[in-house]
């Protein structure tokens, strides 16, 4: 699988984040009939190590690419089409900047997974996300600091930037910030968290996001995919 064809600055697409603890076969079946470019699998904190089981179940139901979105080094499996190598640039804890990646590196190589380095940036929206709780890091609030961090991500060689409001956030990331972020870098911008309606997804897409990620809202209402699909007609 070639990531640059799936995630690039010339297009805008929809990705669905699947939490293995909340796997719903019915949702996967709906994704097949709607405009989903790829599926992310992973979570900040899982009750059991069922990432491989979840990926295999998805693969039996659809040919949509499945990419690992690991919360830690244990969330790996060979059946996935690729993996986001995430570095939490909004935090300053070396555990999530590089230590987790070092712990996973050998196994990722052994599994021969396609890798895609992504700068992961938590954005303050007023809600405390699970990622914030697990990593014990604070989201970024200053627009200047956010934009400078995004610039640094590109200069460090990351292939994309992921702006995260947090799973289940009451608010999505401000459209003005997304627009500014999209303009200052040449690498793709991925945006997720707090997107619970088709109108919200359209707003994020229109602001310049190259990938819009929806997860928690579809866990609550899987039929939402039908209206989201109209925003991202493949």
Residue frames as a rotation matrix with the C-alpha (Angstrom) as fourth column:
UNK 1
0.570 0.822 0.000 0.00
0.822 -0.570 0.000 0.00
0.000 0.000 -1.000 0.00
UNK 2
-0.501 -0.722 0.478 1.27
0.720 -0.654 -0.233 3.45
0.481 0.227 0.847 -0.93
UNK 3
-0.150 0.425 -0.893 0.44
0.857 -0.395 -0.332 6.01
-0.493 -0.815 -0.305 1.72
UNK 4
-0.793 -0.248 -0.556 1.03
0.054 -0.938 0.343 8.99
-0.606 0.242 0.757 -0.58
UNK 5
-0.820 0.571 0.039 -1.90
0.068 0.029 0.997 7.93
0.568 0.820 -0.062 -2.76
UNK 6
-0.078 0.802 -0.592 -4.15
0.863 0.352 0.363 7.56
0.500 -0.482 -0.720 0.25
UNK 7
0.591 0.166 -0.789 -3.06
0.669 -0.648 0.365 10.68
-0.451 -0.743 -0.494 2.16
UNK 8
-0.455 -0.755 0.473 -1.95
0.890 -0.399 0.219 13.74
0.023 0.521 0.853 0.20
UNK 9
-0.648 0.095 -0.756 -2.42
0.217 -0.928 -0.302 17.50
-0.730 -0.360 0.581 -0.09
UNK 10
-0.932 0.237 -0.273 -4.42
-0.345 -0.353 0.870 17.20
0.110 0.905 0.411 -3.31
UNK 11
-0.304 0.863 -0.403 -7.46
0.083 0.445 0.892 15.50
0.949 0.237 -0.206 -1.82
UNK 12
-0.522 0.249 0.816 -9.77
-0.849 -0.249 -0.467 15.32
0.087 -0.936 0.341 1.18
UNK 13
-0.312 0.352 -0.882 -10.94
-0.167 0.894 0.416 11.97
0.935 0.277 -0.220 2.48
UNK 14
0.442 0.567 0.695 -12.80
-0.835 -0.024 0.550 10.31
0.329 -0.823 0.463 5.33
UNK 15
-0.556 -0.559 -0.615 -11.16
-0.179 0.803 -0.568 7.85
0.812 -0.206 -0.547 7.74
UNK 16
0.598 0.775 0.203 -12.98
-0.457 0.123 0.881 5.94
0.658 -0.620 0.428 10.44
UNK 17
-0.527 -0.786 0.324 -11.28
-0.685 0.167 -0.709 5.15
0.503 -0.596 -0.626 13.75
UNK 18
0.489 0.654 -0.577 -12.22
-0.207 0.730 0.651 1.79
0.847 -0.199 0.493 15.25
UNK 19
-0.172 -0.433 0.885 -11.65
-0.981 -0.006 -0.194 1.15
0.089 -0.902 -0.423 18.95
UNK 20
-0.618 -0.115 -0.778 -11.09
-0.277 0.958 0.079 -2.64
0.736 0.264 -0.623 19.27
UNK 21
-0.963 0.263 -0.067 -12.96
0.148 0.304 -0.941 -2.62
-0.227 -0.916 -0.332 22.58
UNK 22
-0.201 0.928 -0.313 -16.04
-0.283 -0.361 -0.888 -1.30
-0.938 -0.089 0.335 20.77
UNK 23
-0.947 -0.271 -0.170 -15.82
-0.240 0.252 0.938 -3.24
-0.211 0.929 -0.304 17.50
UNK 24
0.012 0.998 0.059 -19.13
-0.311 0.060 -0.948 -3.33
-0.950 -0.007 0.311 15.61
UNK 25
-0.639 -0.255 0.725 -19.40
0.476 0.610 0.633 -5.63
-0.604 0.750 -0.269 12.62
UNK 26
0.355 0.885 0.302 -22.48
0.855 -0.176 -0.489 -3.75
-0.379 0.432 -0.819 11.46
UNK 27
0.619 -0.203 -0.759 -20.53
-0.185 -0.977 0.110 -0.52
-0.764 0.073 -0.642 11.15
UNK 28
-0.499 -0.865 0.054 -17.85
-0.200 0.176 0.964 -2.18
-0.843 0.470 -0.261 9.01
UNK 29
-0.362 0.455 0.814 -20.52
0.829 0.556 0.058 -3.50
-0.426 0.696 -0.578 6.67
UNK 30
0.736 0.639 -0.224 -21.88
0.507 -0.739 -0.443 0.04
-0.449 0.213 -0.868 6.32
UNK 31
0.168 -0.765 -0.621 -18.42
-0.297 -0.640 0.708 1.44
-0.940 0.066 -0.335 5.60
UNK 32
-0.559 -0.388 0.733 -18.18
0.466 0.584 0.665 -0.82
-0.686 0.713 -0.145 2.54
UNK 33
0.071 0.733 0.677 -21.16
0.997 -0.035 -0.067 0.96
-0.025 0.680 -0.733 0.98
UNK 34
0.942 0.286 -0.177 -20.02
0.303 -0.949 0.082 4.48
-0.144 -0.131 -0.981 1.81
UNK 35
0.697 -0.642 0.319 -17.13
0.027 -0.421 -0.907 6.83
0.717 0.640 -0.276 1.12
UNK 36
0.855 -0.474 0.211 -14.52
-0.252 -0.024 0.967 5.61
-0.453 -0.880 -0.140 3.58
UNK 37
0.570 -0.700 -0.430 -10.93
-0.671 -0.095 -0.735 5.85
0.474 0.708 -0.524 2.30
UNK 38
-0.338 -0.663 -0.668 -9.32
-0.042 0.719 -0.693 3.89
0.940 -0.206 -0.271 5.11
UNK 39
0.801 0.588 -0.113 -9.90
0.003 0.184 0.983 2.48
0.599 -0.788 0.145 8.59
UNK 40
-0.283 -0.848 0.447 -7.73
-0.601 -0.207 -0.772 3.24
0.748 -0.487 -0.451 11.62
UNK 41
0.643 0.460 -0.612 -7.54
0.151 0.707 0.691 0.66
0.750 -0.537 0.385 14.40
UNK 42
-0.484 -0.806 -0.341 -6.25
0.522 0.046 -0.852 1.37
0.702 -0.590 0.398 17.88
UNK 43
0.688 0.706 0.168 -6.91
0.262 -0.458 0.849 3.14
0.677 -0.540 -0.500 21.15
UNK 44
0.155 -0.631 0.760 -5.22
-0.685 -0.623 -0.377 5.09
0.712 -0.462 -0.529 23.92
UNK 45
-0.683 -0.298 0.667 -5.97
-0.709 0.490 -0.507 2.35
-0.175 -0.819 -0.546 26.43
UNK 46
-0.094 0.626 -0.774 -7.44
-0.613 0.576 0.540 -1.05
0.784 0.525 0.330 25.58
UNK 47
0.449 0.370 0.813 -9.06
-0.882 0.326 0.339 -3.44
-0.140 -0.870 0.473 28.05
UNK 48
0.483 -0.343 0.806 -7.55
0.105 0.936 0.335 -6.41
-0.869 -0.077 0.488 26.24
UNK 49
-0.449 -0.769 -0.455 -4.98
-0.446 -0.248 0.860 -6.96
-0.775 0.589 -0.231 23.53
UNK 50
0.081 0.626 0.775 -7.42
0.487 0.654 -0.579 -7.53
-0.870 0.425 -0.252 20.67
UNK 51
0.037 -0.135 -0.990 -5.97
-0.627 -0.775 0.082 -5.37
-0.778 0.618 -0.113 17.89
UNK 52
-0.878 -0.441 -0.187 -5.00
-0.426 0.540 0.726 -8.34
-0.220 0.717 -0.662 15.73
UNK 53
-0.612 0.735 0.291 -8.39
0.624 0.675 -0.393 -9.96
-0.486 -0.059 -0.872 16.23
UNK 54
0.246 0.726 -0.643 -10.12
0.141 -0.683 -0.717 -6.72
-0.959 0.086 -0.270 15.23
UNK 55
-0.266 -0.430 -0.863 -8.00
-0.776 -0.435 0.457 -6.19
-0.572 0.791 -0.218 12.11
UNK 56
-0.984 -0.111 0.139 -8.61
-0.025 0.860 0.509 -9.76
-0.176 0.498 -0.849 10.96
UNK 57
-0.261 0.962 0.073 -12.36
0.667 0.235 -0.707 -9.37
-0.698 -0.136 -0.703 11.49
UNK 58
0.250 0.300 -0.921 -12.38
-0.324 -0.870 -0.372 -6.16
-0.912 0.392 -0.121 9.44
UNK 59
-0.607 -0.620 -0.497 -10.33
-0.679 0.080 0.730 -7.79
-0.413 0.781 -0.469 6.68
UNK 60
-0.811 0.369 0.455 -12.94
0.433 0.901 0.041 -10.55
-0.394 0.230 -0.890 6.35
UNK 61
0.119 0.976 -0.181 -15.64
0.667 -0.213 -0.713 -7.95
-0.735 -0.036 -0.677 5.75
UNK 62
0.942 0.235 -0.238 -14.04
0.035 -0.777 -0.629 -5.33
-0.333 0.584 -0.740 3.49
UNK 63
0.340 -0.844 0.415 -11.10
0.924 0.217 -0.314 -4.48
0.175 0.490 0.854 1.24
UNK 64
0.862 -0.044 0.506 -10.87
-0.091 -0.994 0.068 -0.94
0.499 -0.104 -0.860 2.66
UNK 65
-0.099 -0.986 -0.137 -7.24
0.131 0.124 -0.984 -0.37
0.986 -0.116 0.117 3.78
UNK 66
0.905 0.325 -0.276 -6.67
0.279 0.038 0.959 -0.90
0.322 -0.945 -0.056 7.50
UNK 67
-0.010 -0.915 0.404 -4.00
-0.004 -0.404 -0.915 1.18
1.000 -0.011 0.000 9.22
UNK 68
0.141 -0.024 -0.990 -2.83
0.928 0.352 0.123 0.71
0.346 -0.936 0.072 12.80
UNK 69
0.195 0.000 0.981 -3.23
-0.201 -0.979 0.040 3.72
0.960 -0.205 -0.191 15.08
UNK 70
0.085 -0.186 -0.979 -1.40
0.637 0.765 -0.091 2.38
0.766 -0.616 0.184 18.13
UNK 71
0.856 0.226 0.464 -1.71
-0.220 -0.654 0.724 3.71
0.467 -0.722 -0.511 21.63
UNK 72
0.394 -0.797 0.459 1.39
-0.728 0.035 0.685 1.77
-0.562 -0.604 -0.566 22.63
UNK 73
-0.416 -0.755 -0.507 3.91
-0.908 0.310 0.283 -0.79
-0.057 0.578 -0.814 21.39
UNK 74
-0.697 0.194 0.690 1.58
-0.064 0.942 -0.329 -3.75
-0.714 -0.273 -0.644 22.06
UNK 75
0.329 0.940 -0.092 -0.99
-0.113 -0.058 -0.992 -2.70
-0.937 0.337 0.087 19.46
UNK 76
-0.345 -0.552 -0.759 0.65
-0.874 -0.107 0.475 -4.35
-0.343 0.827 -0.446 16.45
UNK 77
0.260 0.338 0.904 -0.30
0.017 0.935 -0.354 -7.08
-0.965 0.108 0.238 13.99
UNK 78
-0.704 -0.691 0.164 0.96
0.117 0.114 0.987 -8.29
-0.700 0.714 0.001 10.63
UNK 79
-0.232 0.691 0.685 -2.44
0.922 0.381 -0.073 -8.30
-0.311 0.614 -0.725 8.89
UNK 80
0.489 0.425 -0.762 -2.74
0.263 -0.904 -0.336 -4.49
-0.831 -0.037 -0.554 8.78
UNK 81
0.733 -0.163 0.660 -1.92
0.656 -0.088 -0.750 -2.64
0.180 0.983 0.043 5.56
UNK 82
-0.128 -0.806 0.578 0.28
0.321 -0.585 -0.745 -0.17
0.938 0.090 0.333 7.40
UNK 83
0.280 0.151 -0.948 0.90
0.960 -0.012 0.281 1.73
0.031 -0.988 -0.149 10.60
UNK 84
0.681 -0.084 0.727 1.01
-0.048 -0.996 -0.070 5.35
0.731 0.013 -0.683 11.73
UNK 85
-0.146 -0.755 -0.640 4.25
0.897 0.172 -0.408 5.90
0.418 -0.633 0.651 13.64
UNK 86
0.676 0.588 0.444 2.91
0.337 -0.782 0.524 8.52
0.656 -0.205 -0.727 16.04
UNK 87
-0.524 -0.763 -0.378 5.03
0.768 -0.230 -0.598 10.98
0.369 -0.603 0.707 17.98
UNK 88
0.508 0.803 -0.312 3.19
0.853 -0.418 0.312 13.16
0.121 -0.425 -0.897 20.51
UNK 89
-0.392 -0.757 0.522 4.74
0.711 -0.610 -0.350 16.52
0.583 0.234 0.778 19.69
UNK 90
0.299 0.558 0.774 2.28
-0.123 -0.782 0.611 18.47
0.946 -0.278 -0.166 21.83
UNK 91
0.998 0.006 -0.062 3.75
0.059 0.222 0.973 16.83
0.019 -0.975 0.222 24.94
UNK 92
0.340 -0.936 0.091 7.28
-0.801 -0.339 -0.493 16.88
0.492 0.095 -0.865 26.29
UNK 93
0.466 -0.118 0.877 7.33
-0.588 0.700 0.406 13.40
-0.661 -0.705 0.257 27.79
UNK 94
-0.410 -0.734 -0.540 10.06
-0.896 0.215 0.389 11.34
-0.169 0.644 -0.746 26.05
UNK 95
-0.565 0.256 0.785 7.95
-0.025 0.945 -0.326 8.20
-0.825 -0.204 -0.527 26.57
UNK 96
0.387 0.830 0.403 5.52
0.501 0.178 -0.847 9.34
-0.774 0.529 -0.347 23.87
UNK 97
0.545 -0.321 -0.774 7.97
-0.674 -0.717 -0.178 11.37
-0.498 0.619 -0.607 21.80
UNK 98
0.048 -0.659 -0.750 10.36
-0.902 0.294 -0.316 8.48
0.429 0.692 -0.581 21.12
UNK 99
-0.613 -0.414 0.672 10.44
-0.722 0.639 -0.265 5.72
-0.320 -0.648 -0.691 23.80
UNK 100
0.244 0.796 0.554 7.26
-0.321 0.606 -0.728 3.94
-0.915 0.000 0.403 22.67
UNK 101
0.793 0.023 -0.608 8.51
-0.609 0.015 -0.793 4.03
-0.009 1.000 0.026 19.08
UNK 102
-0.267 -0.959 -0.093 11.86
-0.925 0.282 -0.255 2.50
0.271 0.018 -0.962 20.09
UNK 103
-0.464 0.153 0.873 10.07
-0.523 0.747 -0.409 -0.31
-0.715 -0.646 -0.266 21.93
UNK 104
0.533 0.801 0.273 7.95
-0.177 0.421 -0.890 -1.08
-0.827 0.426 0.366 18.85
UNK 105
0.238 -0.445 -0.863 10.64
-0.906 -0.421 -0.033 -0.65
-0.349 0.791 -0.503 16.16
UNK 106
-0.768 -0.629 0.118 12.03
-0.559 0.749 0.355 -4.20
-0.312 0.207 -0.927 16.03
UNK 107
-0.417 0.688 0.594 8.60
0.332 0.724 -0.605 -5.84
-0.846 -0.055 -0.530 15.94
UNK 108
0.523 0.593 -0.612 7.36
-0.312 -0.535 -0.785 -3.42
-0.793 0.602 -0.095 13.25
UNK 109
-0.159 -0.689 -0.707 10.34
-0.972 -0.017 0.236 -4.44
-0.175 0.725 -0.666 11.11
UNK 110
-0.873 -0.175 0.455 9.76
-0.189 0.982 0.013 -8.15
-0.449 -0.075 -0.890 11.76
UNK 111
-0.054 0.958 0.282 6.09
0.362 0.282 -0.888 -7.80
-0.931 0.054 -0.362 10.78
UNK 112
-0.764 -0.372 0.528 7.14
0.618 -0.186 0.764 -5.93
-0.186 0.909 0.372 7.61
UNK 113
0.292 0.922 -0.254 4.54
0.820 -0.378 -0.430 -3.23
-0.492 -0.083 -0.867 8.18
UNK 114
-0.096 -0.211 0.973 4.39
0.725 -0.684 -0.076 -0.22
0.681 0.698 0.219 5.90
UNK 115
-0.170 -0.060 -0.984 5.21
0.911 -0.391 -0.133 2.80
-0.376 -0.919 0.121 8.06
UNK 116
0.104 0.267 0.958 3.98
0.574 -0.803 0.162 6.39
0.813 0.533 -0.237 7.92
UNK 117
-0.611 -0.432 -0.663 5.48
0.790 -0.276 -0.548 8.85
0.054 -0.858 0.510 10.45
UNK 118
0.165 0.800 0.577 2.83
0.508 -0.571 0.645 11.21
0.845 0.187 -0.501 11.83
UNK 119
-0.912 -0.368 0.180 3.22
0.081 -0.593 -0.802 14.17
0.402 -0.717 0.570 14.21
UNK 120
-0.039 0.920 -0.391 0.41
0.770 0.277 0.575 13.83
0.637 -0.279 -0.719 16.74
UNK 121
-0.905 -0.278 0.323 -0.71
0.088 -0.863 -0.497 17.10
0.417 -0.421 0.805 18.32
UNK 122
-0.201 0.838 -0.508 -3.38
0.978 0.202 -0.053 17.40
0.058 -0.507 -0.860 21.00
UNK 123
-0.674 0.072 0.735 -5.35
0.143 -0.964 0.225 20.65
0.724 0.257 0.640 20.77
UNK 124
-0.893 0.334 -0.300 -7.15
0.270 -0.135 -0.953 22.24
-0.359 -0.933 0.030 23.72
UNK 125
-0.617 0.757 0.214 -10.93
0.032 -0.247 0.968 22.27
0.786 0.604 0.128 23.18
UNK 126
-0.234 0.521 0.821 -12.14
-0.886 -0.462 0.040 22.23
0.400 -0.718 0.570 26.77
UNK 127
0.854 0.519 0.018 -12.45
-0.491 0.795 0.356 18.45
0.171 -0.313 0.934 27.19
UNK 128
-0.084 -0.884 0.460 -9.93
-0.883 0.280 0.377 16.10
-0.462 -0.374 -0.804 28.82
UNK 129
0.436 0.232 -0.870 -9.31
-0.775 0.588 -0.231 13.34
0.458 0.775 0.436 26.29
UNK 130
0.986 -0.088 0.139 -8.33
0.015 0.889 0.457 9.74
-0.164 -0.449 0.878 27.03
UNK 131
0.468 -0.864 0.186 -5.01
0.576 0.139 -0.805 10.41
0.670 0.485 0.563 25.31
UNK 132
0.104 -0.379 0.919 -4.36
-0.463 -0.837 -0.293 13.29
0.880 -0.395 -0.262 27.68
UNK 133
0.729 0.258 0.634 -5.17
-0.684 0.258 0.682 11.07
0.012 -0.931 0.365 30.67
UNK 134
0.935 -0.351 0.052 -2.97
0.352 0.936 -0.016 8.19
-0.043 0.033 0.999 29.53
UNK 135
0.264 -0.893 0.366 0.03
0.663 -0.107 -0.741 10.28
0.700 0.438 0.564 28.44
UNK 136
0.442 -0.005 -0.897 -0.32
0.810 -0.427 0.402 12.80
-0.385 -0.904 -0.185 31.28
UNK 137
-0.754 -0.632 0.179 0.45
0.641 -0.649 0.410 15.59
-0.143 0.424 0.894 28.82
UNK 138
-0.081 0.713 -0.696 -1.39
0.219 -0.669 -0.710 18.85
-0.972 -0.210 -0.102 28.28
UNK 139
0.319 0.252 0.914 -2.93
0.938 0.053 -0.342 19.83
-0.135 0.966 -0.219 24.93
UNK 140
-0.775 -0.630 0.049 -1.67
0.625 -0.753 0.207 22.94
-0.093 0.191 0.977 23.18
UNK 141
0.257 0.889 -0.379 -3.77
0.795 -0.417 -0.441 26.09
-0.550 -0.188 -0.814 23.49
UNK 142
0.042 -0.332 -0.942 -1.65
-0.184 -0.930 0.319 28.93
-0.982 0.160 -0.100 22.05
UNK 143
0.924 0.359 0.132 -2.29
0.073 0.173 -0.982 29.26
-0.375 0.917 0.133 18.31
UNK 144
0.550 -0.789 -0.274 1.26
-0.818 -0.443 -0.366 30.49
0.167 0.425 -0.889 17.75
UNK 145
-0.296 -0.666 0.685 2.71
-0.778 0.584 0.233 27.47
-0.555 -0.464 -0.691 19.54
UNK 146
0.379 0.531 0.758 0.43
0.050 0.806 -0.590 25.11
-0.924 0.261 0.279 17.62
UNK 147
0.987 0.032 -0.156 1.46
-0.147 -0.188 -0.971 26.55
-0.060 0.982 -0.181 14.27
UNK 148
0.215 -0.977 -0.005 5.15
-0.972 -0.213 -0.098 26.56
0.095 0.026 -0.995 15.19
UNK 149
-0.173 -0.212 0.962 4.85
-0.489 0.866 0.103 22.93
-0.855 -0.452 -0.253 16.29
UNK 150
0.749 0.508 0.424 3.26
0.154 0.490 -0.858 22.02
-0.644 0.708 0.289 12.96
UNK 151
0.783 -0.542 -0.306 6.10
-0.575 -0.442 -0.689 23.76
0.238 0.715 -0.658 11.12
UNK 152
-0.121 -0.861 0.494 8.65
-0.948 0.247 0.199 21.90
-0.293 -0.445 -0.846 13.23
UNK 153
0.274 0.316 0.908 6.94
-0.137 0.948 -0.288 18.61
-0.952 -0.045 0.303 12.37
UNK 154
0.996 0.084 0.030 7.41
0.023 0.085 -0.996 19.25
-0.087 0.993 0.083 8.66
UNK 155
0.476 -0.879 -0.018 11.03
-0.806 -0.428 -0.409 20.33
0.352 0.209 -0.912 9.18
UNK 156
-0.114 -0.474 0.873 11.69
-0.784 0.583 0.215 17.16
-0.611 -0.660 -0.438 11.19
UNK 157
-0.812 -0.279 -0.513 10.52
-0.576 0.528 0.625 15.06
0.096 0.803 -0.589 8.25
UNK 158
-0.497 0.731 0.468 7.11
0.058 0.565 -0.823 13.82
-0.866 -0.382 -0.323 9.37
UNK 159
-0.911 0.157 0.382 4.88
0.408 0.208 0.889 12.80
0.060 0.965 -0.254 6.46
UNK 160
-0.060 0.927 0.371 1.68
0.332 -0.332 0.883 14.25
0.941 0.176 -0.288 8.00
UNK 161
-0.941 -0.100 0.324 0.35
-0.246 -0.457 -0.855 16.17
0.233 -0.884 0.405 10.98
UNK 162
-0.254 0.874 -0.414 -2.59
0.613 0.477 0.630 14.88
0.748 -0.094 -0.657 13.02
UNK 163
-0.768 0.121 0.628 -4.50
-0.456 -0.792 -0.405 17.55
0.449 -0.598 0.664 14.95
UNK 164
-0.448 0.530 -0.720 -6.51
0.526 0.808 0.267 15.86
0.723 -0.259 -0.641 17.69
UNK 165
-0.167 0.496 0.852 -9.31
-0.623 -0.723 0.299 17.38
0.764 -0.481 0.430 19.78
UNK 166
-0.838 -0.151 0.524 -9.70
-0.517 0.527 -0.674 14.15
-0.174 -0.836 -0.520 21.72
UNK 167
-0.765 0.560 -0.320 -12.07
0.295 0.745 0.598 11.21
0.573 0.363 -0.735 21.50
UNK 168
-0.019 0.889 -0.457 -15.58
0.961 0.142 0.236 12.24
0.275 -0.434 -0.858 22.48
UNK 169
-0.868 -0.355 -0.347 -14.66
0.440 -0.875 -0.205 15.91
-0.231 -0.330 0.915 22.69
UNK 170
0.100 0.956 -0.276 -17.66
0.653 -0.272 -0.706 18.23
-0.750 -0.110 -0.652 22.92
UNK 171
0.679 0.060 -0.732 -16.00
-0.360 -0.841 -0.403 20.57
-0.640 0.537 -0.549 20.43
UNK 172
0.649 -0.520 0.556 -14.10
0.756 0.522 -0.394 20.01
-0.086 0.676 0.732 17.24
UNK 173
-0.323 -0.882 -0.343 -10.96
0.769 -0.456 0.449 21.95
-0.552 -0.119 0.825 16.33
UNK 174
0.253 0.435 -0.864 -11.56
0.027 -0.896 -0.443 25.55
-0.967 0.089 -0.238 15.29
UNK 175
0.721 0.147 0.677 -11.91
0.638 0.241 -0.731 25.97
-0.271 0.959 0.080 11.52
UNK 176
0.921 -0.390 0.023 -9.70
-0.359 -0.869 -0.340 29.07
0.153 0.305 -0.940 11.47
UNK 177
0.236 -0.858 0.456 -6.84
-0.674 0.194 0.713 27.14
-0.700 -0.476 -0.532 13.05
UNK 178
0.279 -0.070 0.958 -7.22
0.444 0.894 -0.064 24.29
-0.851 0.443 0.280 10.55
UNK 179
0.934 0.134 0.330 -7.14
0.356 -0.389 -0.850 26.77
0.014 0.912 -0.411 7.67
UNK 180
0.676 -0.735 0.056 -3.97
-0.736 -0.671 0.088 28.45
-0.028 -0.101 -0.995 8.94
UNK 181
0.140 -0.622 0.770 -2.32
-0.384 0.683 0.621 25.10
-0.913 -0.383 -0.144 9.62
UNK 182
0.560 0.178 0.809 -3.12
0.554 0.646 -0.525 23.83
-0.617 0.742 0.263 6.14
UNK 183
0.984 -0.092 0.153 -1.58
0.054 -0.660 -0.750 26.87
0.170 0.746 -0.644 4.51
UNK 184
0.581 -0.799 0.155 1.75
-0.794 -0.515 0.325 26.90
-0.180 -0.311 -0.933 6.34
UNK 185
-0.260 -0.704 0.661 2.86
-0.438 0.696 0.569 23.34
-0.861 -0.142 -0.489 5.52
UNK 186
-0.210 0.099 -0.973 3.14
-0.967 0.126 0.221 21.22
0.145 0.987 0.070 2.40
UNK 187
-0.971 -0.081 -0.226 2.50
-0.048 0.988 -0.145 17.91
0.235 -0.130 -0.963 4.18
UNK 188
-0.244 0.960 -0.138 -1.04
0.176 0.184 0.967 16.52
0.954 0.211 -0.214 4.63
UNK 189
-0.759 0.130 0.638 -3.17
-0.621 -0.436 -0.651 17.57
0.193 -0.891 0.411 7.58
UNK 190
-0.432 0.612 -0.663 -5.26
0.409 0.788 0.461 14.97
0.804 -0.072 -0.590 9.43
UNK 191
-0.697 0.262 0.668 -7.96
-0.615 -0.698 -0.368 16.25
0.370 -0.667 0.647 11.80
UNK 192
-0.266 0.620 -0.739 -10.02
0.338 0.777 0.531 14.31
0.903 -0.108 -0.416 14.33
UNK 193
-0.768 0.020 -0.640 -11.93
0.641 0.002 -0.768 14.57
-0.014 -1.000 -0.015 17.58
UNK 194
-0.567 0.594 -0.570 -15.31
0.108 -0.633 -0.767 16.08
-0.817 -0.497 0.295 18.33
UNK 195
-0.769 0.304 -0.563 -16.66
-0.638 -0.293 0.713 15.63
0.052 0.907 0.419 14.78
UNK 196
-0.748 0.533 0.397 -20.18
0.110 0.688 -0.717 14.33
-0.655 -0.492 -0.573 15.31
UNK 197
0.417 0.906 -0.076 -22.17
0.094 -0.126 -0.988 15.59
-0.904 0.405 -0.138 12.29
UNK 198
0.256 -0.258 0.932 -21.87
0.956 0.210 -0.205 15.75
-0.143 0.943 0.300 8.52
UNK 199
0.889 0.108 0.445 -21.93
0.206 -0.962 -0.178 19.54
0.409 0.250 -0.878 8.79
UNK 200
0.750 -0.656 0.086 -19.01
-0.353 -0.286 0.891 19.43
-0.560 -0.698 -0.446 11.20
UNK 201
0.160 -0.679 0.717 -17.07
0.572 0.655 0.493 17.13
-0.805 0.331 0.493 8.88
UNK 202
0.528 0.101 0.843 -17.77
0.817 -0.331 -0.472 19.42
0.231 0.938 -0.257 5.93
UNK 203
0.981 -0.146 0.128 -16.50
-0.177 -0.943 0.281 22.41
0.080 -0.298 -0.951 7.90
UNK 204
0.414 -0.873 0.258 -13.25
-0.140 0.219 0.966 20.61
-0.900 -0.435 -0.031 8.70
UNK 205
0.132 -0.307 0.942 -12.83
0.866 0.499 0.042 19.49
-0.483 0.810 0.332 5.10
UNK 206
0.746 0.257 0.615 -13.57
0.572 -0.720 -0.392 22.96
0.342 0.644 -0.684 3.73
UNK 207
0.915 -0.402 -0.039 -11.01
-0.286 -0.714 0.639 24.47
-0.285 -0.574 -0.768 6.14
UNK 208
0.352 -0.815 -0.460 -8.24
-0.877 -0.115 -0.467 22.45
0.327 0.568 -0.755 4.52
UNK 209
0.024 -0.323 0.946 -8.02
-0.632 0.728 0.265 19.08
-0.774 -0.605 -0.187 6.26
UNK 210
-0.385 -0.250 -0.889 -6.81
-0.888 0.363 0.282 16.34
0.252 0.898 -0.362 3.91
UNK 211
-0.536 0.321 -0.781 -8.16
0.278 0.940 0.196 13.55
0.797 -0.112 -0.594 6.11
UNK 212
-0.188 0.569 0.801 -11.12
-0.878 -0.462 0.122 13.88
0.439 -0.680 0.587 8.46
UNK 213
-0.792 -0.175 -0.585 -11.27
0.051 0.935 -0.350 11.20
0.608 -0.307 -0.732 11.16
UNK 214
0.012 0.851 0.526 -14.53
-0.892 -0.228 0.390 10.20
0.452 -0.474 0.756 12.84
UNK 215
-0.739 -0.323 -0.591 -14.73
-0.072 0.911 -0.407 7.56
0.670 -0.258 -0.696 15.54
UNK 216
-0.948 0.305 -0.094 -16.69
0.138 0.124 -0.983 8.13
-0.288 -0.944 -0.160 18.73
UNK 217
-0.412 0.837 -0.360 -19.74
-0.781 -0.528 -0.333 9.58
-0.469 0.144 0.872 16.94
UNK 218
-0.153 0.319 -0.935 -20.07
-0.769 0.555 0.316 6.44
0.620 0.768 0.160 14.80
UNK 219
-0.916 -0.134 -0.379 -19.87
0.136 0.785 -0.605 4.24
0.378 -0.605 -0.700 17.89
UNK 220
-0.728 0.672 -0.134 -22.99
-0.082 -0.280 -0.957 6.04
-0.680 -0.686 0.259 19.11
UNK 221
0.445 0.881 -0.162 -24.76
-0.244 -0.055 -0.968 6.19
-0.862 0.470 0.191 15.74
UNK 222
-0.432 -0.713 0.552 -23.33
0.303 0.461 0.834 4.07
-0.849 0.528 0.016 12.94
UNK 223
0.295 0.627 0.721 -25.96
0.917 0.026 -0.399 5.33
-0.269 0.779 -0.567 10.49
UNK 224
0.598 -0.190 -0.779 -24.19
-0.065 -0.980 0.189 8.72
-0.799 -0.063 -0.598 10.63
UNK 225
-0.439 -0.845 0.307 -21.81
0.235 0.222 0.946 7.25
-0.867 0.487 0.101 8.03
UNK 226
0.034 0.532 0.846 -24.50
0.974 0.173 -0.147 7.73
-0.225 0.829 -0.513 5.38
UNK 227
0.947 0.319 -0.030 -24.58
0.309 -0.933 -0.182 11.51
-0.087 0.163 -0.983 5.77
UNK 228
0.318 -0.914 -0.250 -20.81
-0.220 -0.328 0.919 11.69
-0.922 -0.237 -0.305 6.23
UNK 229
-0.182 -0.380 0.907 -20.41
0.675 0.622 0.396 9.79
-0.715 0.684 0.143 2.99
UNK 230
0.655 0.534 0.535 -22.13
0.755 -0.431 -0.494 12.56
-0.033 0.727 -0.685 1.05
UNK 231
0.834 -0.437 -0.336 -19.38
-0.310 -0.876 0.370 14.96
-0.456 -0.204 -0.866 2.16
UNK 232
-0.231 -0.973 0.013 -16.69
-0.675 0.170 0.718 12.59
-0.700 0.158 -0.696 0.88
UNK 233
0.833 0.543 0.107 -17.92
-0.271 0.568 -0.777 11.10
-0.483 0.618 0.620 -2.37
UNK 234
-0.082 -0.925 0.371 -15.13
0.016 0.371 0.928 8.88
-0.997 0.082 -0.016 -3.73
